[in-house]
């Protein structure tokens, strides 16, 4: 017993010696402390742990911190794999350097060597295989533990370890030689011995703890060297233990060497591609896994299942290489597969048909590229715009518009424009386009003129009735609200394809130039399409507001790529196929010239006529080049006859159609009467109506009206005041900035404060008041009466019997009117003026808004004789040049001092 305790104490001494070394090195691996020893120490009572720690001068907190710092690492999944070069923070979380992230990041379009991604990381830990089933061909060796369960007349359980002689000793039975036997053979032997030699007993035999073996991983391994692993370790597991393979390792010829001979080779492609692990052999102690450098490589890219760089083994034909890549995709264009190869110092390109892939040879360094089929859908019709089911439709000879758009209710969205549709058609191999216009509703009804015959690759474009997205959203139907996210994505993709179609047929340089010019052309187009910002009269709330976001299928969005394409065609043909529409149409702007276009087509393209359009006459301005000069002609015609088909008015490129407004046509004029009239409210008036006539329509003034105090405002005067205030503010701002630079700023206000003051001045809302003498206006004088305009407003207050005093007085207030009092009397009632009052600029604001200046009595003037009336206001302004007495005396004293110094100097002379 003492001997056992002494041995245990010796073990503790060794453990604590290692722990003491660990306290200085902070690395248990360096000190030789195994996890089993640490666990043994942890099983001791806490008091004994503290005693040993004090005895050997070891800090227990270091051990605890080691447990804490490594806890997340030791408890992690043994199969956790991190990229090579990963470090760990104090919490055990992986920290992957940026260069490592970039190394393992997928670079789009660049093929990578196949299979190496499997070893992109290395395991943070590699646990011994303990719970895995033991295969029947497992070779029993020294160090293995065999579990023998005896049952029958009695039950016993034994854990028997194979000793150095290859024996296990079964109690009551004796030693049995098992080393070198397979697991099945060993189990049969033990069971047979038990049944024969122990009467009435049977045995159940299984494997317990497996032995550890030492192997070698050499060659192009990531970390070559010797490794101690489980006896169930295979070749692939050994590769993971060593951190995988290097960048130039062969994955097709991994060799297992035993006693100097290669006994097996492993092709990892069988595992990666077919999942075949038949050649993955179990390792024995002393085995070497050798990884040679890779052999011939072929790059396969394009329309294959797995684009990558593949290592060749026995493959020499193109068909076998494509099989490694998983085969070709359905989108592959097999007739033009390209093979780039280097032969005799020259780079060659071959174009082959994959139908002959079995007879075509490939070699080291070849690059096989399988191209994609064209994105162009042949023999199809594209339907795009405000339709229920946009997309590509099969083309059949003799097909017409009504075959694609079969029903207005089910084929179109509720906001589709039924009066304007376009067919975009390629007219030559250069990609030049021509356009055909049709009436959507008439085409669906089968009208022969508009139900046009289609050709392959035509594009049918259906527009929205609205330009503003907000206004269109108000018209969305339940169908479009319930549209799925997938359908919305398909719509956006189709619209993108539609826009990109107009770049087809251009060489790369032309594409680049067109892309550079597109922005400028787009801005120019948008300027020409400014009329599209105007809606019809019924949408007057949005009519005058600039559109912030266009509707998806607005004329602006759908016509823009067409106009860009036509401008490019103009540079080639010299004829600009664009026309302009202005005047009384819903959407004035620039439009593409369609085939056989006339004036009625332009009106339909512009959304139709407004209510104010004049039908008896319209005008086309036509500019033509004749000889060396440009001639402009004006063509007038009857618009009604043109729309009814009674008159054909052909249109040419660059023509400008102007639809006139009905003479004297005005939108309804509205004015507002408020206050003391019998019937106040908003009145609709005709052009030229006067203020007197309007007051008569309102029943005249009430008996409480105060006509002298009437306030009349006008919108155009308000705008003029705003412009004047802004101009004044800009001038003041310029002056303040100039004074600040030159140092002439005598104000105590900072520059930023002055700018804020000017900003506040510019934000003051103007009144727009027109000073009128309403009693004189209503007296019947023709010269005094006022013609009303849209937005005018007249406010007639109730009777007033007060006089107001405001400004720099002691108590600003209102006083009952007394005809015997003058201005000075009212100022005295207000307590008199303040020190900072400018008594020379006192003025009176009369009840009707007019202003009179006041001269108070003084040394050089008589008493004020201004006649005050009820409703007047006396204003005492601030003296902006006021200087207080202290500043005055300071300046005066300084002047006297300078004079005294000068006199003293003169006396001295």
FENSUL-V986682 format. One record per pair of residues at least 12 apart in sequence whose C-alpha atoms are under 7 Angstrom apart, sorted by sequence separation. I is the first residue (numbers start at 1). J is the second residue. D is the distance in whole Angstrom. If there is no record, write none. Layout:
# FENSUL-V986682
i-><I/I>
j-><J/J>
d-><D/D>
This chain:
# FENSUL-V986682
i-><147/166/167/191/214/215/253/254/297/298/338/339/380/381/423/424/438/578/579/621/622/670/671/802/803/841/842/854/18/146/147/166/214/215/253/254/266/297/298/338/380/381/422/423/533/578/579/621/670/671/802/803/18/19/145/146/214/252/253/266/297/337/338/380/381/422/423/533/578/579/620/621/670/802/803/18/85/145/146/213/214/252/296/297/336/337/379/380/422/577/578/619/620/669/670/801/802/840/145/212/213/251/252/295/296/336/337/379/421/422/577/619/620/668/669/801/144/145/212/213/251/252/295/335/336/337/421/619/669/813/15/143/144/187/212/213/224/251/307/335/420/421/588/618/619/680/812/73/143/211/212/223/306/334/335/420/421/587/617/618/679/811/72/142/143/210/211/222/223/305/306/334/419/420/586/587/617/618/678/679/810/811/69/141/142/210/221/222/304/305/418/419/581/585/586/617/618/677/678/809/810/15/69/70/142/222/304/305/388/389/418/419/585/586/616/617/677/678/733/809/810/69/221/222/304/305/388/418/585/586/615/616/677/678/809/810/142/221/222/304/305/341/387/388/585/586/615/616/677/678/809/810/847/141/217/220/221/303/304/341/387/388/584/585/615/676/677/733/808/809/846/847/220/303/340/341/386/387/584/676/808/846/339/340/386/845/846/303/339/340/584/676/844/845/220/258/303/339/563/584/676/729/808/844/845/257/258/338/339/386/844/257/338/623/843/844/256/257/337/338/622/623/729/824/843/256/337/425/622/729/842/843/255/256/337/424/425/621/622/842/23/255/423/424/620/621/842/84/254/255/334/423/424/620/621/726/841/83/84/142/254/333/407/423/620/725/20/83/84/140/141/254/319/332/333/406/422/423/619/620/838/23/82/83/140/141/318/319/332/333/405/422/619/837/838/16/81/82/140/317/318/332/333/421/422/618/619/837/838/81/82/139/140/250/317/331/332/402/421/618/823/837/838/81/82/139/140/249/250/317/318/331/401/402/421/600/618/836/837/80/81/139/140/249/250/317/318/599/600/836/79/80/138/139/236/249/250/317/318/402/722/822/137/138/235/248/249/250/316/317/721/136/137/234/235/248/316/416/417/613/614/822/836/78/136/137/153/234/235/316/416/417/613/614/721/78/136/152/153/234/235/416/417/613/614/718/78/152/233/234/402/415/416/612/613/718/151/152/232/233/401/415/536/598/599/612/718/150/151/400/401/535/598/599/717/150/151/231/400/401/534/598/599/150/231/400/401/534/597/598/612/715/817/149/150/235/399/400/597/714/148/149/398/399/532/713/714/148/149/531/532/713/148/531/532/712/713/147/148/531/712/147/502/529/530/712/146/147/415/529/593/146/147/252/395/528/529/145/146/499/528/145/414/502/145/710/144/145/298/467/708/144/298/708/144/297/298/299/300/301/302/303/707/708/803/809/143/296/297/298/299/300/301/302/303/707/802/803/804/805/806/807/808/298/299/300/301/302/303/801/802/803/804/805/806/807/808/215/216/221/800/801/803/804/805/806/807/808/213/214/215/216/217/218/219/220/800/213/214/215/216/217/218/219/220/215/216/217/218/219/220/431/431/536/579/381/387/430/578/579/580/581/582/583/584/773/380/381/382/383/384/385/386/577/578/579/580/581/582/583/584/715/772/379/380/381/382/383/384/385/386/576/577/579/580/581/582/583/584/714/715/771/379/381/382/383/384/385/386/575/576/714/771/130/468/472/713/714/771/469/713/468/469/712/713/468/469/712/467/468/711/712/467/711/466/710/711/692/710/467/709/710/466/467/709/464/707/463/464/706/463/705/706/463/705/706/692/705/706/691/704/705/706/690/691/704/690/691/690/691/689/690/688/689/688/128/129/390/128/129/391/384/126/122/671/123/669/670/671/672/673/674/675/676/122/669/670/671/672/673/674/675/676/122/671/672/673/674/675/676/119/119/432/709/710/708/709/708/437/436/435/436/434/435/386/385/420/419/420/111/114/113/114/111/112/113/114/111/112/113/111>
j-><159/178/179/203/226/227/265/266/309/310/350/351/392/393/435/436/450/590/591/633/634/682/683/814/815/853/854/866/31/159/160/179/227/228/266/267/279/310/311/351/393/394/435/436/546/591/592/634/683/684/815/816/32/33/159/160/228/266/267/280/311/351/352/394/395/436/437/547/592/593/634/635/684/816/817/33/100/160/161/228/229/267/311/312/351/352/394/395/437/592/593/634/635/684/685/816/817/855/161/228/229/267/268/311/312/352/353/395/437/438/593/635/636/684/685/817/161/162/229/230/268/269/312/352/353/354/438/636/686/830/33/161/162/205/230/231/242/269/325/353/438/439/606/636/637/698/830/92/162/230/231/242/325/353/354/439/440/606/636/637/698/830/92/162/163/230/231/242/243/325/326/354/439/440/606/607/637/638/698/699/830/831/90/162/163/231/242/243/325/326/439/440/602/606/607/638/639/698/699/830/831/37/91/92/164/244/326/327/410/411/440/441/607/608/638/639/699/700/755/831/832/92/244/245/327/328/411/441/608/609/638/639/700/701/832/833/166/245/246/328/329/365/411/412/609/610/639/640/701/702/833/834/871/166/242/245/246/328/329/366/412/413/609/610/640/701/702/758/833/834/871/872/246/329/366/367/412/413/610/702/834/872/366/367/413/872/873/331/367/368/612/704/872/873/249/287/332/368/592/613/705/758/837/873/874/287/288/368/369/416/874/288/369/654/874/875/288/289/369/370/654/655/761/856/875/289/370/458/655/762/875/876/289/290/371/458/459/655/656/876/58/290/458/459/655/656/877/120/290/291/370/459/460/656/657/762/877/120/121/179/291/370/444/460/657/762/58/121/122/178/179/292/357/370/371/444/460/461/657/658/876/62/121/122/179/180/357/358/371/372/444/461/658/876/877/56/121/122/180/357/358/372/373/461/462/658/659/877/878/122/123/180/181/291/358/372/373/443/462/659/864/878/879/123/124/181/182/291/292/359/360/373/443/444/463/642/660/878/879/123/124/182/183/292/293/360/361/642/643/879/123/124/182/183/280/293/294/361/362/446/766/866/182/183/280/293/294/295/361/362/766/182/183/280/281/294/362/462/463/659/660/868/882/125/183/184/200/281/282/363/463/464/660/661/768/126/184/200/201/282/283/464/465/661/662/766/127/201/282/283/451/464/465/661/662/767/201/202/282/283/451/465/586/648/649/662/768/201/202/451/452/586/649/650/768/202/203/283/452/453/586/650/651/203/284/453/454/587/650/651/665/768/870/203/204/289/453/454/651/768/203/204/453/454/587/768/769/204/205/587/588/769/205/588/589/769/770/205/206/589/770/206/561/588/589/771/206/207/475/589/653/207/208/313/456/589/590/207/208/561/590/208/477/565/209/774/209/210/363/532/773/210/364/774/211/364/365/366/367/368/369/370/774/775/870/876/211/364/365/366/367/368/369/370/371/775/870/871/872/873/874/875/876/367/368/369/370/371/372/870/871/872/873/874/875/876/877/285/286/291/870/871/873/874/875/876/877/878/284/285/286/287/288/289/290/291/871/285/286/287/288/289/290/291/292/288/289/290/291/292/293/504/505/610/653/456/462/505/653/654/655/656/657/658/659/848/456/457/458/459/460/461/462/653/654/655/656/657/658/659/660/791/848/456/457/458/459/460/461/462/463/653/654/656/657/658/659/660/661/791/792/848/457/459/460/461/462/463/464/653/654/792/849/209/547/551/792/793/850/549/793/549/550/793/794/550/551/794/550/551/794/795/551/795/551/795/796/778/796/554/796/797/554/555/797/553/796/553/554/796/554/796/797/555/797/798/785/798/799/785/798/799/800/785/786/799/786/787/787/788/787/788/787/788/788/229/230/491/230/232/494/495/241/240/790/243/789/790/791/792/793/794/795/796/243/790/791/792/793/794/795/796/797/244/793/794/795/796/797/798/244/245/569/847/848/847/848/848/594/594/594/595/594/595/553/553/604/604/605/301/308/308/309/307/308/309/310/308/309/310/309>
d-><5/6/7/5/7/5/6/5/7/5/6/6/6/5/6/7/5/7/5/6/6/7/5/6/5/7/5/7/5/6/6/4/6/6/6/7/6/5/6/5/5/6/7/5/6/6/6/5/6/7/5/6/7/7/6/5/4/7/6/6/4/6/6/5/6/6/6/6/5/6/6/6/5/4/6/6/7/5/6/6/6/4/6/6/6/5/6/5/5/6/5/7/5/6/6/6/5/7/4/6/6/6/6/6/5/6/6/5/6/6/5/5/6/7/6/5/6/6/6/6/5/6/7/6/6/7/5/4/7/7/7/6/6/6/5/6/6/7/6/4/6/6/6/6/6/7/6/6/5/6/6/5/5/6/6/5/6/5/7/6/5/5/5/5/6/7/6/6/6/6/6/5/5/6/6/6/6/6/6/6/6/6/6/7/6/7/7/6/6/5/7/6/7/6/5/5/6/7/5/6/5/7/6/6/6/5/7/6/7/7/5/7/7/6/5/6/7/6/7/7/6/7/6/5/6/6/5/5/6/6/7/6/6/6/6/6/6/4/5/4/6/6/6/5/4/6/5/6/4/6/4/6/5/7/7/6/5/6/5/5/4/6/6/5/5/6/5/7/6/5/7/5/5/5/6/6/6/5/5/5/6/5/7/5/6/6/6/7/6/7/7/7/7/5/5/5/5/5/6/5/5/6/5/6/6/6/6/6/6/5/5/5/5/7/6/6/6/6/6/7/7/7/7/7/6/5/5/5/5/6/6/7/6/6/6/6/7/6/7/5/7/5/6/5/6/5/6/7/6/6/7/6/7/5/7/6/7/6/5/7/5/7/7/5/5/6/6/4/6/7/5/7/5/6/6/6/6/6/6/6/7/7/5/6/5/6/5/5/6/5/7/5/5/6/6/7/6/6/5/7/6/5/5/6/7/6/7/6/5/5/6/6/6/7/6/6/6/6/5/5/7/5/4/4/7/6/6/6/6/6/6/6/6/5/7/6/6/6/5/6/6/4/6/6/5/5/6/7/5/5/6/6/5/6/7/4/4/4/6/7/6/7/5/5/6/6/5/7/6/6/6/7/6/6/6/6/6/7/6/7/5/7/6/5/5/7/6/5/7/7/6/5/6/5/7/6/5/6/6/4/7/5/5/5/5/6/6/5/6/6/6/6/6/5/6/6/6/6/6/6/5/6/6/7/6/6/4/7/5/6/6/6/5/7/5/6/6/7/6/7/7/4/6/5/7/4/7/6/6/5/7/6/6/6/7/7/6/5/6/6/6/5/6/6/5/5/6/6/6/6/6/4/5/4/6/6/6/6/7/5/6/5/7/7/6/7/6/6/7/4/6/5/5/7/6/5/6/6/5/6/6/5/7/6/5/7/6/6/7/7/6/5/6/6/5/5/5/6/6/6/5/5/6/7/6/7/5/5/6/5/5/5/5/5/6/6/5/6/6/6/6/6/5/6/6/6/6/6/6/5/6/5/4/5/5/5/6/6/7/7/6/6/6/6/6/6/6/6/7/5/5/6/6/6/5/5/6/5/6/5/5/5/5/5/6/6/6/6/6/6/6/6/5/7/6/6/7/5/5/5/6/6/6/5/5/6/6/5/6/6/6/6/6/5/6/5/4/5/5/5/6/6/7/5/5/5/5/5/5/5/6/6/7/6/6/6/6/6/6/6/7/6/6/6/6/6/6/6/6/7/6/5/6/7/6/7/6/7/7/6/5/6/5/6/7/5/4/5/6/5/6/6/5/5/7/6/7/6/5/5/7/6/6/7/6/5/6/6/5/6/6/7/6/6/6/5/7/5/5/7/5/6/7/7/6/6/5/6/4/6/6/6/6/6/7/7/6/7/6/7/7/7/7/7/6/7/7/5/5/6/6/6/5/5/5/5/6/5/5/5/5/5/6/7/6/6/6/6/6/6/5/7/7/5/6/6/5/5/6/5/5/6/7/6/6/5/6/6/6/7/5/6/6/6/5/4/6/5/6/6/6>
